[in-house]
Structures are given as C-alpha cells and as structure tokens.
Amino acid sequence: MGPGPSEVSARVRAAAARPTLGHLDPAFQALMEEVKTGLAAVFRAPDHACIPLPGPGTAGMEAAMLNLLEPGDVAVVAVNGLFGGRMAEMAARAGAEVVRVEHEWGRPIEPERIEAALWARRAKVLALVHAETSTGALSDPGPLCALAREHGALTVVDCVTSLGGIAVDTAGWDADVVYAGTQKCLSAPPGLAPFAFGPRVREAVAARKSPCRTWLNDLSLLMSYWGGEGGRAYHHTAPVNAIYGLHEALTVLSEEGLEASFNRHRRMHEALASGVAALGLDFLVAKAHRLPQLNAVRVPDGIDEAMVQARMLDRFGLEIGAGVGVLKGQVWRIGLMGASASPRHVRMCLIALADALAAQGCKVSIADALAAADAQL
C-alpha cells in the first residue's frame, strides 16, 4: 500500500504466466489491437495513438520529452513535486531551455503562474503532472492545456498515478501526450508505460530537424511495429507476458466500469481518511485537492517514521511509502490503487498503523479508527 506497485490480482498474474508467443505471431498481433483499444478507452483518447511503451512510467516521461524537444526549444514545466522536477530534468537532457514554474509541494498547479511563463517565452512544450505521486496533490490539466493551446505549445501530462483511479480525459483536456504506468491503479506488474499521443505530436515528430535522442522509444520507429498499417515491422522484442498482464488488467477495469472504479477509489479514500483522523493524524494536502489513491499523511512530532514503516512491514506484512525530496521524514505515502483499494486494505492499514504508533507511546484507539472507517464503507 505504498506509492506503487499496487497488488496484482490473481487474474492478472495468471494471464501474465501464459505461454509466451512470438512478438510477430498473428495471435499476439490481434491481442495488441485489443490493448490499443482498451488504452484508448481508459485514456478517453479516441483520436490518439495509444500504445504501451517498454519500461515503467518513467519511460513514458522520457519518450515524451525526447520525441518533442530538440536543442534550442523552450519547455515550460510546472513543478509541484518530485515528478514535475524530473520532467524538467528530462527536458534539459533533450537539449531544451527549461523554464521551471515552481509551486509549493502539496498544492495544485496554478494556471495564472503558468500563463505568465507562457507569455514570457515562446514555449514548444508545457509539461505538468496530473496526480503528483510525491505529495498526493491533484491538478486540473484542462485549463492548463487550454493556455498552452493559446500560446501554440504542445502539452505533456503525466498520468502515472491517475490512470484507472480518477478520470483521465485526454480528449476533453485536448492534451497532446499523456502517459501512465501499469503498476498503479491498473494493478498490473511494473514494466510498461501506457502512452497516448495525438495528431499534433505526429506532425511535430515528423518536422524534427535532428533525430530523436531515444531509439527504443522513437515514436516514428515504434509505430512501424504498433501501428499495424500494412503489416508490422520488427522494431524490438516486445515484453509479451507483460502485455498479457496489461490486457487482462484492462479487461478487469472494463468489466468493473471506469466510473465504478473511480467511485471505489474515492470511497476507500474517504474511509481511510476518517480512520486516519480518528488516530489524530493530518493530511499534507487540503481536502479539495487530495488524490484518493495516494494519501500523504503527516508524521506526528516525536514519531520515528521509519520505525513505523518497519513495524508495519514486519508484523503485518504491509508496506507503505516514505516521504521523498523536501518531504523526506515528514509524511507517509499510503496507496489505495487498483486491487489495493478495498475495505480489507483500509482496515489492515489502520490496524497496522495504530499498532506502530502505540508502540512509540501514542495514545490511539484501533477500535475508534475502524469504526470511523466502517462508517464510510
């Protein structure tokens, strides 16, 4: 129950264990088409090319920056946590001039500050994080993408922690690139980065003056394999069994329904939040901007946060995440993602957390915490 990977269901594990087909086998190619259709549905991106890149969510981030940016380009990057900062670093490695728009960690991205940066510079790309995994803060990409369009900039939206847990509305936002990871709310094993890119991206990639600095995730090369028009050309040996797992995870999500999944994540968050409050703990992020699937809980004064994590893992077999960057030692990051967003997980987490706090002298009531959570379930 940390910031990822989430638990993988028995169905997805079984699918990933099926006999391996060749990556150009006709049966596997048929499954590839189903994966593309499933990703388009969950991304809400009917006019985008939707494919899974080999690698974790970070591969999606790198592919976006290295395909869109060349030396001399300007990239405006909203930074309100660790992963916004990582986007800025990757844009710099692509040779771009990076304009970082800094925000306080734990707060959403402010359109007014982004607009000022776009007015000041002729940016080619605006990059932002929808669901900031380091803080649990949610930002609204819609107004930000609209600002980028006014200024002629392409948009890159990191949806690694959001996809499957809250609405990702690529078409509604008019976003150019969105990417995610399989190991969060999709509850598939890590190792693939679902990636969607629209027509403006294809035009920008075709107009590059220099070759893309990544060969493996060069979109023009990748689509010779994933595009399927006129037959598929060999590009790389696809991670076949990981794609089996993603296919099953998308099937599971389709059977549940997107709105039902969003409601389940929200309900589990509300139960956990009520239980956490009953233990006397606070959240880092204001209620209006909290992610349901990534809960940043403040460490109380006088508590050794690492000892709490160690006791929860040793006594209950339950992992939660620590703070990173400027929040190191200040928060725990509790994930309610995919198969890990269940009443059983909420109750176990509250029991384990209360036990670990009591071991350090906190006066807490497991019964009160469970009663508060159950009232929301």
VENGI-V139104 format. One record per residue. N is the residue number from 1. RES is the residue in three letters. PSI is psi in whole degrees, 0 to 359 (999 if undefined). OMEGA is omega in radians with two decimals (* if undefined). BURIAL is # if it has 9 or more other ideal C-beta (glycine too) atoms within 8 Angstrom, else .. Layout:
n->(N & N)
res->(RES & RES)
psi->(PSI & PSI)
omega->(OMEGA & OMEGA)
burial->(BURIAL & BURIAL)
This chain:
n->(1 & 2 & 3 & 4 & 5 & 6 & 7 & 8 & 9 & 10 & 11 & 12 & 13 & 14 & 15 & 16 & 17 & 18 & 19 & 20 & 21 & 22 & 23 & 24 & 25 & 26 & 27 & 28 & 29 & 30 & 31 & 32 & 33 & 34 & 35 & 36 & 37 & 38 & 39 & 40 & 41 & 42 & 43 & 44 & 45 & 46 & 47 & 48 & 49 & 50 & 51 & 52 & 53 & 54 & 55 & 56 & 57 & 58 & 59 & 60 & 61 & 62 & 63 & 64 & 65 & 66 & 67 & 68 & 69 & 70 & 71 & 72 & 73 & 74 & 75 & 76 & 77 & 78 & 79 & 80 & 81 & 82 & 83 & 84 & 85 & 86 & 87 & 88 & 89 & 90 & 91 & 92 & 93 & 94 & 95 & 96 & 97 & 98 & 99 & 100 & 101 & 102 & 103 & 104 & 105 & 106 & 107 & 108 & 109 & 110 & 111 & 112 & 113 & 114 & 115 & 116 & 117 & 118 & 119 & 120 & 121 & 122 & 123 & 124 & 125 & 126 & 127 & 128 & 129 & 130 & 131 & 132 & 133 & 134 & 135 & 136 & 137 & 138 & 139 & 140 & 141 & 142 & 143 & 144 & 145 & 146 & 147 & 148 & 149 & 150 & 151 & 152 & 153 & 154 & 155 & 156 & 157 & 158 & 159 & 160 & 161 & 162 & 163 & 164 & 165 & 166 & 167 & 168 & 169 & 170 & 171 & 172 & 173 & 174 & 175 & 176 & 177 & 178 & 179 & 180 & 181 & 182 & 183 & 184 & 185 & 186 & 187 & 188 & 189 & 190 & 191 & 192 & 193 & 194 & 195 & 196 & 197 & 198 & 199 & 200 & 201 & 202 & 203 & 204 & 205 & 206 & 207 & 208 & 209 & 210 & 211 & 212 & 213 & 214 & 215 & 216 & 217 & 218 & 219 & 220 & 221 & 222 & 223 & 224 & 225 & 226 & 227 & 228 & 229 & 230 & 231 & 232 & 233 & 234 & 235 & 236 & 237 & 238 & 239 & 240 & 241 & 242 & 243 & 244 & 245 & 246 & 247 & 248 & 249 & 250 & 251 & 252 & 253 & 254 & 255 & 256 & 257 & 258 & 259 & 260 & 261 & 262 & 263 & 264 & 265 & 266 & 267 & 268 & 269 & 270 & 271 & 272 & 273 & 274 & 275 & 276 & 277 & 278 & 279 & 280 & 281 & 282 & 283 & 284 & 285 & 286 & 287 & 288 & 289 & 290 & 291 & 292 & 293 & 294 & 295 & 296 & 297 & 298 & 299 & 300 & 301 & 302 & 303 & 304 & 305 & 306 & 307 & 308 & 309 & 310 & 311 & 312 & 313 & 314 & 315 & 316 & 317 & 318 & 319 & 320 & 321 & 322 & 323 & 324 & 325 & 326 & 327 & 328 & 329 & 330 & 331 & 332 & 333 & 334 & 335 & 336 & 337 & 338 & 339 & 340 & 341 & 342 & 343 & 344 & 345 & 346 & 347 & 348 & 349 & 350 & 351 & 352 & 353 & 354 & 355 & 356 & 357 & 358 & 359 & 360 & 361 & 362 & 363 & 364 & 365 & 366 & 367 & 368 & 369 & 370 & 371 & 372 & 373 & 374 & 375 & 376 & 377)
res->(MET & GLY & PRO & GLY & PRO & SER & GLU & VAL & SER & ALA & ARG & VAL & ARG & ALA & ALA & ALA & ALA & ARG & PRO & THR & LEU & GLY & HIS & LEU & ASP & PRO & ALA & PHE & GLN & ALA & LEU & MET & GLU & GLU & VAL & LYS & THR & GLY & LEU & ALA & ALA & VAL & PHE & ARG & ALA & PRO & ASP & HIS & ALA & CYS & ILE & PRO & LEU & PRO & GLY & PRO & GLY & THR & ALA & GLY & MET & GLU & ALA & ALA & MET & LEU & ASN & LEU & LEU & GLU & PRO & GLY & ASP & VAL & ALA & VAL & VAL & ALA & VAL & ASN & GLY & LEU & PHE & GLY & GLY & ARG & MET & ALA & GLU & MET & ALA & ALA & ARG & ALA & GLY & ALA & GLU & VAL & VAL & ARG & VAL & GLU & HIS & GLU & TRP & GLY & ARG & PRO & ILE & GLU & PRO & GLU & ARG & ILE & GLU & ALA & ALA & LEU & TRP & ALA & ARG & ARG & ALA & LYS & VAL & LEU & ALA & LEU & VAL & HIS & ALA & GLU & THR & SER & THR & GLY & ALA & LEU & SER & ASP & PRO & GLY & PRO & LEU & CYS & ALA & LEU & ALA & ARG & GLU & HIS & GLY & ALA & LEU & THR & VAL & VAL & ASP & CYS & VAL & THR & SER & LEU & GLY & GLY & ILE & ALA & VAL & ASP & THR & ALA & GLY & TRP & ASP & ALA & ASP & VAL & VAL & TYR & ALA & GLY & THR & GLN & LYS & CYS & LEU & SER & ALA & PRO & PRO & GLY & LEU & ALA & PRO & PHE & ALA & PHE & GLY & PRO & ARG & VAL & ARG & GLU & ALA & VAL & ALA & ALA & ARG & LYS & SER & PRO & CYS & ARG & THR & TRP & LEU & ASN & ASP & LEU & SER & LEU & LEU & MET & SER & TYR & TRP & GLY & GLY & GLU & GLY & GLY & ARG & ALA & TYR & HIS & HIS & THR & ALA & PRO & VAL & ASN & ALA & ILE & TYR & GLY & LEU & HIS & GLU & ALA & LEU & THR & VAL & LEU & SER & GLU & GLU & GLY & LEU & GLU & ALA & SER & PHE & ASN & ARG & HIS & ARG & ARG & MET & HIS & GLU & ALA & LEU & ALA & SER & GLY & VAL & ALA & ALA & LEU & GLY & LEU & ASP & PHE & LEU & VAL & ALA & LYS & ALA & HIS & ARG & LEU & PRO & GLN & LEU & ASN & ALA & VAL & ARG & VAL & PRO & ASP & GLY & ILE & ASP & GLU & ALA & MET & VAL & GLN & ALA & ARG & MET & LEU & ASP & ARG & PHE & GLY & LEU & GLU & ILE & GLY & ALA & GLY & VAL & GLY & VAL & LEU & LYS & GLY & GLN & VAL & TRP & ARG & ILE & GLY & LEU & MET & GLY & ALA & SER & ALA & SER & PRO & ARG & HIS & VAL & ARG & MET & CYS & LEU & ILE & ALA & LEU & ALA & ASP & ALA & LEU & ALA & ALA & GLN & GLY & CYS & LYS & VAL & SER & ILE & ALA & ASP & ALA & LEU & ALA & ALA & ALA & ASP & ALA & GLN & LEU)
psi->(38 & 203 & 12 & 144 & 152 & 175 & 147 & 128 & 160 & 323 & 317 & 320 & 318 & 319 & 318 & 342 & 3 & 158 & 140 & 127 & 162 & 150 & 353 & 9 & 136 & 323 & 321 & 324 & 325 & 320 & 324 & 318 & 322 & 322 & 316 & 317 & 318 & 320 & 320 & 324 & 315 & 329 & 346 & 56 & 68 & 337 & 7 & 154 & 125 & 116 & 157 & 122 & 147 & 122 & 169 & 185 & 329 & 329 & 325 & 318 & 312 & 319 & 319 & 311 & 316 & 334 & 325 & 332 & 142 & 165 & 133 & 342 & 158 & 131 & 125 & 125 & 123 & 126 & 106 & 25 & 187 & 317 & 334 & 319 & 323 & 323 & 319 & 318 & 319 & 324 & 320 & 321 & 337 & 354 & 5 & 158 & 121 & 129 & 106 & 127 & 99 & 139 & 159 & 135 & 133 & 357 & 152 & 164 & 136 & 117 & 325 & 321 & 325 & 319 & 319 & 319 & 321 & 323 & 323 & 329 & 149 & 91 & 144 & 328 & 139 & 125 & 139 & 163 & 125 & 309 & 101 & 109 & 334 & 343 & 338 & 20 & 139 & 134 & 155 & 109 & 340 & 301 & 328 & 319 & 324 & 319 & 317 & 318 & 321 & 328 & 9 & 21 & 147 & 153 & 140 & 122 & 118 & 116 & 29 & 314 & 348 & 325 & 120 & 340 & 328 & 169 & 128 & 112 & 73 & 313 & 317 & 323 & 337 & 43 & 147 & 317 & 132 & 145 & 162 & 191 & 155 & 341 & 7 & 250 & 348 & 342 & 40 & 163 & 151 & 153 & 356 & 149 & 96 & 136 & 131 & 133 & 142 & 183 & 323 & 329 & 317 & 320 & 318 & 320 & 319 & 334 & 5 & 145 & 340 & 157 & 148 & 141 & 356 & 129 & 314 & 318 & 30 & 114 & 326 & 327 & 319 & 321 & 345 & 336 & 312 & 340 & 315 & 352 & 122 & 24 & 154 & 135 & 147 & 129 & 308 & 164 & 108 & 147 & 82 & 311 & 329 & 324 & 325 & 313 & 318 & 317 & 315 & 321 & 320 & 325 & 315 & 315 & 321 & 320 & 321 & 321 & 138 & 311 & 322 & 321 & 316 & 318 & 321 & 314 & 318 & 317 & 319 & 323 & 315 & 323 & 315 & 317 & 320 & 319 & 320 & 318 & 323 & 337 & 358 & 21 & 156 & 160 & 153 & 318 & 140 & 148 & 320 & 341 & 15 & 142 & 136 & 332 & 351 & 109 & 112 & 109 & 129 & 138 & 126 & 153 & 139 & 359 & 134 & 104 & 326 & 324 & 325 & 312 & 316 & 319 & 319 & 321 & 315 & 317 & 332 & 356 & 30 & 123 & 129 & 165 & 159 & 169 & 153 & 161 & 227 & 347 & 8 & 128 & 357 & 337 & 158 & 144 & 113 & 120 & 135 & 79 & 129 & 235 & 344 & 357 & 81 & 158 & 321 & 316 & 318 & 312 & 315 & 319 & 315 & 319 & 312 & 320 & 317 & 319 & 316 & 324 & 318 & 326 & 339 & 17 & 5 & 140 & 99 & 157 & 113 & 320 & 316 & 318 & 316 & 320 & 319 & 318 & 314 & 333 & 340 & 351 & 999)
omega->(3.05 & -3.12 & 3.14 & 0.13 & 3.05 & 3.08 & 3.12 & -3.08 & 3.12 & 3.13 & -3.12 & 3.09 & 3.14 & 3.13 & -3.11 & -3.12 & -3.14 & 3.14 & -3.07 & 3.02 & 3.01 & -3.06 & 3.02 & 3.10 & -3.13 & 3.13 & 3.12 & 3.11 & 3.07 & 3.11 & 3.08 & 3.13 & 3.11 & 3.09 & 3.12 & 3.12 & 3.13 & 3.11 & 3.11 & 3.14 & -3.07 & 3.04 & -2.98 & -3.02 & -3.06 & -3.09 & 3.13 & 2.92 & -3.05 & -3.08 & 3.01 & 3.09 & 3.07 & -3.11 & 3.13 & -3.13 & 3.11 & 3.08 & 3.08 & 3.11 & -3.10 & 3.13 & 3.13 & -3.07 & -3.05 & 3.09 & -3.04 & -2.97 & 3.05 & 3.08 & -3.14 & 3.08 & 3.09 & 3.08 & 3.00 & -3.08 & 3.05 & -3.10 & 3.03 & 3.11 & -3.06 & -2.97 & 2.93 & 3.08 & 3.12 & 3.07 & 3.12 & 3.13 & -3.13 & 3.08 & 3.10 & 3.13 & 3.05 & 3.13 & -3.10 & 2.93 & -2.99 & 3.03 & 3.14 & 3.06 & -3.00 & 3.05 & 3.04 & 3.11 & -3.12 & 3.12 & 3.12 & 3.12 & -3.08 & -3.12 & -3.11 & -3.13 & 3.08 & -3.13 & 3.12 & 3.13 & 3.13 & 3.08 & -3.06 & -3.07 & 3.05 & -3.05 & 3.01 & -3.04 & 2.88 & -3.12 & -3.11 & 3.11 & 3.10 & -3.08 & -3.03 & -3.03 & -3.08 & -3.05 & -3.02 & -3.12 & 3.12 & 3.02 & -3.14 & -3.11 & -3.04 & 3.13 & -3.13 & 3.08 & 3.11 & 3.09 & 3.13 & -3.12 & 3.12 & -3.08 & 3.07 & -3.12 & 2.99 & -3.09 & 3.05 & -3.09 & 3.09 & 3.14 & -3.04 & -3.09 & -3.07 & -2.96 & 3.12 & -3.11 & 3.02 & -3.05 & 2.95 & -2.99 & -3.05 & -3.13 & 3.13 & 3.09 & -2.98 & 3.11 & -3.12 & 3.10 & 2.93 & 3.11 & -3.09 & 3.06 & -3.12 & -2.92 & -3.12 & -3.04 & 3.02 & 3.10 & 2.97 & 3.11 & 3.06 & 3.07 & 3.07 & 3.12 & 3.02 & -2.94 & 3.12 & 3.11 & -3.01 & -3.07 & -3.13 & 3.10 & 3.13 & 3.10 & -3.12 & 3.13 & -3.14 & -3.09 & -3.13 & 3.08 & -3.12 & -3.14 & 3.07 & -3.06 & 2.97 & 3.09 & -3.08 & -3.09 & 2.98 & -3.02 & -3.14 & 3.08 & -3.12 & -3.07 & 3.01 & 3.08 & -3.05 & -3.08 & 3.05 & 3.14 & 3.11 & 3.13 & -3.08 & 3.08 & 3.10 & 3.04 & 3.06 & 3.07 & -3.06 & 3.06 & -2.92 & -3.06 & 3.04 & 3.11 & 2.98 & -3.11 & 3.10 & 3.13 & -3.14 & 3.11 & 3.10 & 3.08 & 3.11 & -3.13 & 3.12 & 3.12 & 3.10 & -3.06 & -3.09 & -3.10 & 3.10 & 3.10 & 3.13 & -3.14 & 3.11 & 3.13 & 3.14 & -3.12 & 3.12 & 3.08 & -3.13 & 3.09 & 3.13 & -3.12 & 3.12 & 3.11 & 3.11 & 3.11 & 3.11 & 3.06 & 3.12 & -3.10 & -3.11 & 3.04 & 3.05 & -2.98 & 3.07 & -3.01 & -3.06 & -3.04 & -3.12 & 2.93 & 3.06 & -3.02 & 3.12 & -2.99 & 3.12 & -3.07 & -3.11 & 3.06 & 3.13 & 3.07 & 3.08 & -3.13 & 3.05 & -3.03 & 3.14 & 3.10 & 3.08 & 3.13 & -3.11 & -3.14 & 3.12 & -3.14 & -3.07 & -3.03 & -3.04 & -3.10 & -3.04 & -3.12 & 2.91 & -3.05 & 3.08 & 3.01 & 3.12 & 3.11 & -3.10 & -3.14 & 3.14 & 3.14 & -3.06 & -3.10 & 2.82 & 3.09 & -3.06 & -3.10 & 2.97 & -2.95 & 3.04 & -3.13 & 3.11 & 3.10 & -3.10 & 3.08 & 3.13 & -3.14 & -3.14 & -3.10 & -3.14 & -3.13 & -3.13 & 3.11 & -3.09 & -3.13 & 3.12 & 3.11 & -3.10 & 3.09 & 3.12 & 3.14 & 3.09 & 3.01 & 3.11 & 3.06 & -3.11 & 3.13 & 3.07 & -3.12 & -3.14 & -3.13 & -3.14 & 3.12 & 3.13 & 3.12 & -3.09 & 3.13 & -3.13 & -3.04 & *)
burial->(# & # & # & # & . & # & # & # & # & . & . & # & # & # & # & # & . & . & . & . & . & . & . & . & . & . & . & # & # & . & # & # & # & # & # & # & . & # & # & # & # & # & # & # & # & . & . & # & # & # & # & # & # & # & # & # & # & # & # & # & # & # & # & # & # & # & # & # & # & # & . & . & # & # & # & # & # & # & # & # & # & # & # & # & # & # & # & # & . & # & # & # & # & # & # & # & . & # & # & . & # & . & # & . & # & # & # & # & # & . & # & . & # & # & # & . & # & # & . & . & . & . & # & # & # & # & # & # & # & # & # & # & # & # & # & # & # & # & # & . & # & # & . & # & # & # & # & # & # & . & # & . & # & # & # & # & # & # & # & # & # & # & # & # & # & # & . & # & . & # & # & . & # & . & # & # & # & # & # & # & # & # & # & # & # & # & # & # & # & # & # & # & # & # & # & # & # & # & . & . & # & # & . & # & # & . & . & # & . & . & . & # & . & # & . & . & # & # & # & # & # & # & # & # & # & # & . & . & . & . & . & # & . & . & . & . & . & # & # & # & # & # & # & # & # & # & # & # & # & # & # & # & # & # & . & . & . & # & . & . & # & # & . & # & # & # & # & # & # & # & # & # & # & # & # & # & # & # & # & . & # & . & # & # & # & . & . & . & # & # & # & # & # & # & # & # & # & # & # & # & . & . & # & . & # & . & # & # & # & . & # & # & # & . & . & # & . & # & . & # & # & # & # & . & # & . & # & . & . & # & # & # & # & # & # & # & # & # & # & # & # & . & . & . & # & # & # & # & # & # & # & # & # & # & # & # & # & # & . & # & . & # & . & # & . & # & . & # & # & # & # & # & # & # & . & # & .)
